[in-house]
């Protein structure tokens, strides 16, 4: 843009000083080159000053535009729109966040095990929309992938203790509810696989069909989810009693603000004679304008990882939230 504007400016400046240029040419014809050069120098200094002023103005405008774009970025709004499938910013690959993506270098287990209590926990979760509106309901068809790892970073050779893989397919139906359902924003139906990729006897896996929906109440978001396990042959079932520990539902309750959020996850088997469940409390606070957060997570109960789904654990972790 500058390359176009600056020559135009110089041209107008030359026309405005045409008399001075003609006078300088006359001095040259008379052999008075010193006087001619003084005129040329004064014209050049004027143009340089104007050019610098224009460059400064353009730079200020560009910086103001950048600051405006940063200020306009609202991670909370982006995250909620992304969950509902209404986020429409330019994305050439069509890949967006699914669940939280975080890296917590310090994750301390209060439950004594045969491994080091302090390790690193991280999660990556992405999704991609495949098709939209095949039924005329503005629904979207999506694939997603989540990976959770527990890394013995502070142990000799730093082995990965456990990694859980969660690929899934789901259909998202946007809802514009009325009356008692005015706060209902979506219904989601999905197929979820979860496994730890290990051989027997440490192999763990199961498949679920789930149904969830999102309710918005001001700054609160409520997401209940129920699931049905897909049966397996008893000879191939790595964890036949997993539902006794993880139940058949969970509930997410989040309180969201522009600079921070707090989330509570609760699940239970609703078996009062042999009750099992879990609660996870997490919170994040924004530390930069590009969506980077300090993140802390506390878990207590069963099923934090597949390898220990039937063991109660208590864990406090802290680090950086990359996307939500």
C-alpha positions in Angstrom: 0.0 0.0 0.0 2.9 2.3 0.9 4.5 1.8 -2.6 1.3 3.1 -4.2 0.7 6.1 -1.9 4.3 7.4 -1.7 4.8 8.0 -5.4 1.5 9.7 -5.6 2.5 12.0 -2.7 5.8 12.8 -4.4 4.0 13.6 -7.7 1.7 16.1 -6.0 4.6 17.6 -4.1 6.5 18.1 -7.4 3.5 19.9 -9.0 3.1 22.2 -6.0 6.7 23.2 -6.3 6.8 23.5 -10.1 8.1 27.1 -10.0 11.0 26.2 -7.8 12.0 23.3 -10.2 11.8 25.7 -13.2 14.0 28.1 -11.4 16.5 25.4 -10.6 16.7 24.4 -14.2 17.3 28.0 -15.2 20.2 28.1 -12.7 21.6 25.0 -14.4 21.4 26.6 -17.8 23.3 29.6 -16.5 25.9 27.4 -14.9 25.0 28.2 -11.3 24.9 24.6 -10.2 25.3 25.5 -6.5 22.0 27.5 -6.4 20.2 24.8 -8.4 21.4 22.1 -5.9 20.1 24.1 -2.9 16.6 24.2 -4.4 16.7 20.5 -5.2 17.9 19.8 -1.6 15.1 21.9 0.0 12.5 20.0 -2.1 13.9 16.6 -1.2 13.8 17.5 2.5 10.2 18.5 2.3 9.3 15.2 0.6 11.3 13.2 3.1 9.5 14.8 6.0 6.1 14.1 4.4 7.1 10.6 3.6 8.1 9.8 7.2 4.9 11.4 8.5 2.9 9.1 6.1 4.8 6.0 7.1 4.3 6.8 10.8 0.6 7.3 10.2 0.3 4.0 8.3 2.2 2.1 11.0 0.0 3.5 13.7 -3.1 2.5 11.7 -1.7 -1.1 11.2 -0.9 -1.4 15.0 -4.3 -0.1 15.9 -5.8 -2.7 13.6 -3.8 -5.5 15.2 -4.7 -4.3 18.7 -8.4 -4.2 17.7 -8.2 -7.7 16.4 -6.7 -9.0 19.6 -9.2 -7.1 21.7 -12.0 -8.5 19.6 -10.9 -12.1 20.3 -13.0 -13.5 23.1 -11.9 -17.0 24.1 -15.1 -17.6 26.1 -17.4 -16.8 23.1 -15.2 -18.7 20.7 -15.2 -21.8 23.0 -19.0 -21.8 23.5 -19.6 -21.2 19.8 -17.2 -24.0 19.0 -19.0 -26.5 21.3 -22.3 -25.7 19.7 -20.9 -25.9 16.2 -21.6 -22.2 15.3 -18.0 -21.0 15.1 -17.5 -19.7 11.6 -14.0 -18.1 11.5 -11.7 -18.9 8.6 -10.3 -22.4 9.0 -8.8 -24.0 5.9 -8.4 -27.4 7.4 -11.8 -27.4 9.2 -10.2 -28.7 12.5 -11.2 -27.2 15.8 -11.1 -28.0 19.5 -13.3 -30.7 21.0 -12.6 -31.2 24.7 -10.0 -29.3 26.6 -6.4 -29.4 25.4 -3.9 -28.8 28.3 -0.4 -29.6 29.4 0.2 -29.9 33.2 3.8 -30.6 34.0 3.0 -31.1 37.7 0.4 -33.7 38.5 0.6 -35.1 42.0 -1.2 -38.3 43.1 -2.2 -38.5 46.8 -3.0 -42.2 46.3 0.0 -44.4 46.9 0.9 -46.6 43.9 4.0 -48.4 42.6 5.0 -45.4 40.5 6.3 -41.9 41.2 3.6 -39.7 42.7 4.6 -36.6 40.7 4.2 -36.9 37.0 3.0 -34.9 33.9 -0.5 -35.1 32.6 -1.7 -33.7 29.2 -4.6 -33.9 26.9 -5.1 -33.1 23.2 -8.6 -33.0 21.7 -9.6 -32.1 18.2 -12.6 -32.5 15.9 -13.6 -32.0 12.3 -17.0 -31.6 10.7 -17.6 -34.0 7.8 -21.1 -33.1 6.5 -23.8 -30.6 7.4 -27.6 -30.4 7.1 -28.3 -33.7 5.4 -31.7 -33.9 7.1 -32.5 -30.2 6.8 -32.2 -29.7 10.6 -28.9 -27.7 10.4 -27.2 -30.7 12.0 -23.5 -31.5 11.6 -21.7 -34.8 11.4 -18.4 -34.8 13.1 -15.4 -37.0 13.9 -13.2 -36.3 17.0 -10.1 -37.5 18.7 -9.0 -37.1 22.3 -5.8 -38.4 23.8 -5.0 -38.3 27.6 -1.5 -39.2 28.8 0.1 -39.7 32.2 3.9 -39.3 31.7 6.5 -40.2 34.3 8.6 -37.3 33.3 10.6 -37.2 36.5 11.4 -40.9 36.5 14.5 -42.5 35.0 14.0 -42.8 31.2 10.7 -40.8 31.5 8.3 -43.6 30.5 4.6 -43.0 29.6 2.7 -44.8 32.3 -0.7 -44.7 30.6 -2.3 -43.2 27.5 -6.0 -43.4 26.8 -7.3 -42.9 23.2 -10.8 -41.7 22.5 -11.9 -41.5 18.9 -15.6 -40.8 18.3 -18.3 -39.9 15.8 -21.2 -37.7 16.7 -24.1 -35.8 15.2 -24.8 -32.3 16.6 -28.4 -30.9 16.4 -28.7 -27.2 17.2 -31.8 -26.4 19.2 -33.8 -23.1 19.5 -36.0 -24.1 22.4 -39.1 -22.3 23.6 -40.9 -22.1 26.9 -39.4 -24.7 29.3 -36.7 -25.5 26.8 -35.7 -22.0 25.9 -32.2 -22.6 27.5 -31.6 -25.8 25.6 -29.1 -25.1 22.8 -28.1 -28.5 21.3 -28.6 -32.2 21.4 -25.7 -34.5 20.5 -25.8 -38.3 19.7 -22.4 -40.1 19.4 -20.4 -43.3 19.3 -17.3 -43.3 21.5 -14.5 -45.8 21.7 -12.0 -45.7 24.5 -8.9 -47.9 24.9 -5.4 -47.7 26.3 -3.6 -49.5 23.4 -1.9 -52.1 25.6 -1.6 -55.9 25.4 -3.1 -58.3 27.9 -3.2 -58.2 30.9 -3.1 -54.4 30.9 -5.5 -54.0 27.9 -8.6 -51.9 28.6 -11.3 -50.8 26.2 -15.0 -50.3 25.8 -17.5 -48.7 23.3 -20.4 -46.5 24.1 -23.4 -44.8 22.5 -24.1 -41.5 24.2 -26.7 -38.8 24.2 -25.9 -35.3 25.6 -27.3 -31.8 25.5 -26.3 -28.3 26.5 -28.3 -25.9 28.6 -27.3 -22.2 28.9 -28.4 -20.2 32.0 -26.6 -16.8 31.8 -23.0 -17.5 32.6 -23.7 -21.1 33.5 -23.5 -24.1 31.1 -25.0 -27.4 32.1 -24.2 -30.5 30.0 -25.7 -33.8 31.1 -24.7 -37.0 29.2 -26.0 -40.5 29.4 -24.5 -43.6 27.7 -25.2 -47.2 26.9 -22.3 -49.6 26.7 -22.1 -51.7 23.5 -22.0 -55.4 24.7 -18.9 -57.5 24.0 -18.2 -61.2 24.1 -17.2 -62.2 27.6 -14.0 -63.8 26.2 -13.0 -60.4 24.7 -14.1 -58.1 27.4 -11.1 -56.5 29.1 -13.1 -54.8 31.8 -16.6 -56.4 32.3 -17.4 -54.5 35.4 -16.4 -51.0 34.3 -20.0 -49.7 34.5 -20.0 -50.5 38.3 -17.3 -47.9 38.7 -18.1 -45.3 35.9 -21.8 -45.7 35.9 -23.9 -44.6 32.9 -23.9 -40.9 33.0 -22.0 -37.7 33.9 -22.9 -34.1 34.4 -20.7 -31.0 33.5 -21.5 -27.7 35.1 -19.4 -24.7 34.0 -19.3 -21.1 35.1 -17.7 -19.0 32.4 -16.4 -15.4 32.2 -14.2 -13.7 29.7 -11.1 -14.1 31.8 -11.7 -17.3 33.6 -14.0 -20.4 34.0 -14.7 -23.0 36.7 -15.9 -26.5 35.8 -17.3 -29.4 37.8 -17.7 -32.9 36.4 -19.7 -35.4 38.4 -20.5 -39.1 37.7 -21.9 -41.9 39.8 -23.2 -45.4 39.4 -26.3 -44.6 41.5 -25.8 -47.9 43.3 -26.4 -46.9 47.0 -25.4 -50.3 48.3 -22.0 -50.2 46.5 -21.6 -46.6 45.5 -18.8 -45.6 43.1 -18.3 -42.3 41.3 -16.0 -39.4 40.7 -15.8 -35.6 40.9 -13.4 -33.4 39.0 -13.1 -29.7 39.8 -11.1 -27.5 37.4 -10.5 -23.8 36.8 -8.6 -21.6 34.4 -7.5 -18.0 34.3 -6.5 -16.1 31.1 -2.9 -14.9 31.0 -2.7 -13.7 27.4 -5.0 -12.4 24.7 -4.5 -15.4 22.4 -6.4 -17.8 24.6 -3.6 -19.1 26.9 -4.8 -20.0 30.5 -3.3 -21.1 33.8 -5.1 -24.3 34.5 -5.6 -26.3 37.7 -7.5 -29.6 38.0 -8.5 -31.8 41.0 -9.8 -35.3 40.6 -11.2 -37.7 43.2 -12.9 -41.0 42.6 -12.8 -43.9 40.1 -12.0 -44.0 36.5 -9.5 -41.2 35.9 -7.6 -43.6 33.7 -8.6 -46.9 32.1 -5.7 -48.8 33.7 -7.0 -47.8 37.2 -10.7 -47.6 36.5 -11.4 -49.8 39.5 -9.1 -48.0 41.9 -10.0 -44.9 43.8 -7.5 -42.0 43.2 -7.0 -38.5 44.3 -4.9 -36.1 42.2 -4.0 -32.4 41.9 -2.6 -31.1 38.7 -1.6 -27.7 37.4 -0.2 -26.2 34.1 -1.3 -24.5 31.0 -4.6 -24.7 29.1 -4.0 -24.4 25.4 -7.5 -24.6 24.0 -11.0 -24.9 25.3 
